[in-house]
C-alpha cells in the first residue's frame, strides 16, 4: 500500500467530520442530531486508532469546532535580512527548524497574524511585504492531522525588536540558503525545506507571482 492509499482513511474521516459538524449546526431534528453525534464518535475512533490519543480526547477536540466546517489557516513569516532567512526551533516539534508562524487568530488580518507570530516566536518586529504562497497542506504533508489546513507564507522585513527564543521556541537563528539545516532537522508539518528554498526565490525576485495550490 503506497503513502497516498494509506491515508485515504484520513480523507474519509475529514469528510465525515465535516458532514457531522454541519448536521449538528443546522439540523432541527433530534433524531438527526443523535446520528451526527454518532458519526463524530466514529471519526474520533478512526483517528484514535491511528494515533496515541484516546477516542474520548479526539472527540472532545472535535466538539470544540462549531458552525459550518471550513479549513483552518496557518500563517508563516519568511523574514529576510542581509540575504539570510530567519528560522526558529519549535519546542512542540521536537526542536525542528521552521519558519516562525502558527494558527491565525480571529480579529487580525492575515498579514497582522504573520507579524504577530514572528514577534511571539523570535522577538523581532516585522512588516509583511508580500503574500508569497498559499498552499493546501494536504498536498505537502501526509500525517494524521484531522483538520483541513491552508498555509499562508509572507515575505517580511525586520523593522525592530531583538532576536530571542520564546516559550514556544528554543532558538532563533539566521541562515544563508547554502547553510539551511538538513531535511531531517526541518519540520514536516509547519514549513518544508522546499518551502523555505522557494521563499529565497521570492526574496530575490519580488515580482514573482504568488504560488498557490
Secondary structure as GFF3:
##gff-version 3
##sequence-region A 1 213
A	DSSP	alpha_helix	3	6	.	.	.	ID=ss1
A	DSSP	alpha_helix	8	26	.	.	.	ID=ss2
A	DSSP	alpha_helix	30	49	.	.	.	ID=ss3
A	DSSP	alpha_helix	55	62	.	.	.	ID=ss4
A	DSSP	beta_strand	72	81	.	.	.	ID=ss5
A	DSSP	beta_strand	84	90	.	.	.	ID=ss6
A	DSSP	three_ten_helix	91	93	.	.	.	ID=ss7
A	DSSP	beta_strand	96	98	.	.	.	ID=ss8
A	DSSP	beta_strand	101	103	.	.	.	ID=ss9
A	DSSP	alpha_helix	110	122	.	.	.	ID=ss10
A	DSSP	beta_strand	124	136	.	.	.	ID=ss11
A	DSSP	three_ten_helix	137	139	.	.	.	ID=ss12
A	DSSP	beta_strand	149	161	.	.	.	ID=ss13
A	DSSP	beta_strand	169	175	.	.	.	ID=ss14
A	DSSP	three_ten_helix	177	179	.	.	.	ID=ss15
A	DSSP	three_ten_helix	183	185	.	.	.	ID=ss16
A	DSSP	alpha_helix	193	204	.	.	.	ID=ss17
A	DSSP	beta_strand	211	212	.	.	.	ID=ss18
###
